[in-house]
Amino acid sequence: MHPTFDSKFVHFITEFNETKDYFECHELLEDYWKEVSPRQKVHPLAALILLSTSMYHWRRGNFQGASKTMKSSIKRMKETIQSPFFETLNTEQLLKDATQAYQSIQLHQPFTAFQIGIQNDSLLTLTKEVTLSKDIDQHFLIHKHMLRDRSEILEEREKKKKRRDDL
């Protein structure tokens, strides 16, 4: 199976292009990245995770975070452009859009969304089959990392701290 036909990747593309839930995009790809290439930072999925993170920061007005992550995303895209993950996408346009976004972020211009172009009919069909939530609260999308239930994250952080302290 082609790596871009994985359900998490398909869902990522759909979320990025339709709902613009960049936080969810990050979560989807991070899970997939950990499955296929854990800890490999120079990877196309890492480039797309950074892209999602940058878009999330930019929409929130965090220009410093958006700039740093977009710059890293562009670098990783260029390093991994020959990957099968990019075969089904319009990478030329994606790099152009990411570069334009980076320039806009540098100038502190207002957030502007763009889509990831798909140039594979099978992937396009799969994205159209994804069911997305119709009721999207824009405030929640923009501030999702602060408004979600963080109890599991905080619990895991405490476990790691305790393990370090026990060493």
Protein Blocks (a to p, Z undefined) as FASTA:
>chain_A
ZZklpfklmmmmmmmmmnopaklmmmmmmmmmmmmoghilbafklmmmmmmmmmmmmmno
paklmmmmmmmmmmmmmmmmmpmklmmpcfklmmmmmmmmmmmmmnopacdddddddfbf
klmmmmmmpccdfbdcfklmmmmmmmmcfklmmmmmmmmmmmmmmZZ
